[in-house]
Amino acid sequence: MSVRVRDLLKLPTLSRSHIAAGEAGLDRIVSTVSVIDFTATSVAQRELYQPENSANEQLLLTSIEQDNYDLVTDCTKIEQLAKTGCVGVVIYYVGERVPSLPAEIKETADRLNFLMIFAQETQKNMTYSAVISEIMFAIFQDRMRHPSFAPTIIGRVSAMPEYRRSVGEVLKLLAEQIQASLAVIDDQGEIVYRENWPKEAVVNWESLLNVVEKINMNGELPVTTSDGMKITHWRLPNSEETVLFVGRQTVTNLTCERVAETLQTALNLWGGQNQDDQNLIRAIIQGQIVRAAKLGRQYRFEPKNTQAALIVSCPNDVNKAKMKKWVDQLTEQYTDQLISDWYNDQLIVLLEKTPSYQNWQNWETDFKKDDHQLAAQCVVVEAALVDGVGGIQRLYQLVTQYLPAARTILPYRLFLNQADLEFARGCQRELQEEGTEVIRWQKRLDSMQHNLVETLMAFLLDTPQNIEQAGDLLYVHRNTIKYRLNKISNRFGFVPGVMPESFELYQALGVHRLLRGNDDPGELGE
């Protein structure tokens, strides 16, 4: 059993509330609660809206002043929050008049089952901390009453993309579930997985390992440290591995049993991934922080210092050893600190220093000269601003999810960058949402002559706005390209390629390619 929104609306701090939109989401589960300021536009907050960085099953709290309701009436922001897995937002207001939502906002929230709840402040000096405490206490009580969470957590991880299905992900969900830091210890007494809760918590795991044998096992009273932390040590079923619980509250024996059962199931399903002990890339992408740090010391490469990366996607029949050796030799000409390895048929190269623009260009030239014919049918993703372990994981997620779309949109490009993948992600989302702007632009393109649309694609997507190259691609004279572009400028009222006027046009062309693929330029006429 889990706490649902309708359960929380019975709490005193939410008792005087009015559901303005998304009523179909009342039975959605709430796992955590947070505060959001709709007026903030910082980089950190924009990053929060990204699905890979936000908490799932999250309820948000905010407040508005009288006659300032427009701050929450933003369809785009609602869609962004819904994509992160947020359940909805509770908007506290002052006064007797209940705010109302414009029809467009209500329609968006209803379509996404995103709850928008107006709640009147019941106390003059009510604080967010009081509301959060009340909600989290209700969630915590429910978890303690119903600790059988193994099927739910294993199910959630099983539904994740393949590269995220790991013991580390299970440990992360378990730590959040019981609100305690966790570490899995192998039969050699070494930590193989760990997860701090909350994320910013500081746990001296190394010092705990020194006294772990003195900590009572399975059912005995936990040890209390000098700073008040309760430490419980529990053995996994039919295993020599154990799990350490570190938190402010004592974890019940029943909860310890459920956690141990869940971890043993996760190890049975995904523990075999760790047999490749020497693959630092695998450890980083799967979130095996302890193993990654250990391997980093062994290879004298610090993952958290990674600034740039290359991901080479190759056909299944490529000679992997030969490809790795060749790419390493090319890359070592431009940096002296790198690590590379294969992961799921992709060669991933991490660099501690970002190459200059000219060095990227030189690397591409050398790659295309390929004397071994290894580069045939390969696609390279270059990332110049990776920024540590989290950046590596986000880059790999982008490649896994959006490289096929990027290759459809940019079929003539051997080298792609992170911005190309972000562009492909935006186009794919626009296509999935089928918003009014997308439909309007597709109707515009459909109403144009076919050769004009292909000229736009060749000029804006396939070449760096180069008339000569666009002409070569379409097998027509450069003057024909100039004539067509002039005709398009007169039709749209702006010059294709000039920003920001051309932003929507770029995205419309990307969506157009996803819808219809890419025609053979040789079949186009004048």
C-alpha positions, 0 to 999 in steps of 0.5 A: 500500500502507498500514500495517494494524493486523496489521502494527503488531502485529508491532512490538516494543512491540506484540508481546505483545498480545491482541485482545479485540474487533473482530478483523474490523478487523485489516486497517483502515489506520492513518494516525496514532496518539495517546494518550487518557486515558479518565478525562479529562472535559474540554471539550477531550476531549469535543470530540475525539470529534466526527467533524468534529474527529477524525483518521480512521484513528487508533489510540489508546493508553491504559493501565490499572492492575490491577483498574481495567479498568472505565475502558474498558468504556463502550459509549457512548465506544466508539461515539463513537470509532468514529464519528470514524473511529478504528480502535481502542484499544491498552490497556497493562496491568501484570501477568501476568493479561490483562484481559477484556471484558464481553460487552456491550462485546465485542459493541459493538466487534465490531459496529463492527469497532473493535479493542480490544487488550490489550498487556502492557508489555514494558519497566519504564519504557516510554513512550508516546513510544517506542510512537508513534515506533515506529508512526509510523516504520513508517507513514513508511517505508511512505509513502516506499516506496509514494508513489503516493497520488493515487487514494486521496486524490482518492477520499477527498475525492470521497467527502466532502460536496459543500461539503468537496470542495476543493483545500484538503482535498486539501492537508490530506491531502497534508500529513498523508501526507508530514508536511510543510507545503505551499503552492500558489503561483500564476503571480503569485507569491502563495500561494493555498492553504497547510497547516501540518503539524503544525497548530501548526507556525509557518511564515513563508510571507511571508518564504519568498515573498521568496526563492522564486525563489532556491529551486531548482526540480524535482530540485535540492537543497533549501534549508535554513533557519537553523532546519534546515527543508528547503524544496523548490520543485516545478512542477505538471504543465503549469501555471505554479503551483508547490508549496512543501514545508517540513519537517524531512526532505528530500522525495524527487523521486518524492514531489514528483512524486506530490504535484504530480500529485495537486494538479493533479488537484484543481485540475482538479476543484475549482479552478474554485470559486475563480473567484468571488474576491469571495465571502468566505463561500465561501473560509471554508467551503471552508477557503481560509484565505489567500483568506479573510484577503485578502478579509477585509482588503478588506471590513474584516471579520475572519473569526476575530472572528466571534461569531454567524451567520444562515443563511437557506435559501430556495426555488431561485426566490427573488430572491437579490439582493433577499433579500440586500439585505433581510436586510442592511438588517434585520440592520444595525439590530442590528450595524454589523459584518457580511458576507453572501453566497450559498453553495449556495442559502443566504444566510449572514450573519456578525456580529462581535458577538453580538446580545442576546436581545431583538435576536434577538427583534426581528429575528425579528419584523421578518423575519416582517413581510416586506413583499416576501413573500421570507420565504415558505417560508424557514427561518432558523438563528440561531447566537449562539456561533460563535467564529471560522472553525472555528465557521462551518465547523461550523455550516455542516456542521450545517446541511447534514447535519441541517437536513432532520431538524430541519425534520421534527422541528420543522415549525412553526418558522420560526427554528431555532438551533444547539441545535435542529440538535444535537438533530436530530443526536442524534435521527438518530443514535439512529434509525440505531443503533436502541439498546435505549432507542430501541426501548423508548421507541418501543414506549411511544409506539406503545402510547399513544393517538394523540391523547396522542402528538400532544399531547406533540409539540405541547406539547414540540416545537411550542410553548414548553410553552404549553398555549394554543398547543398547544390552538390547534395541535391545535384543542382546548380548553386544558382538553383539553390539561391533561387529556391532560398529566395523564393522561400524567404519571400514566402516565410518573411525571413531568411532561412538560417537567421536566428532566432527567426529560423528556430521553429523552422529548424525544429519543424524540418527535424520533425518532418524528417522523423515523420517522413524519413529522407528522400533520395536527393537524386530523385528531385527535379528542378 
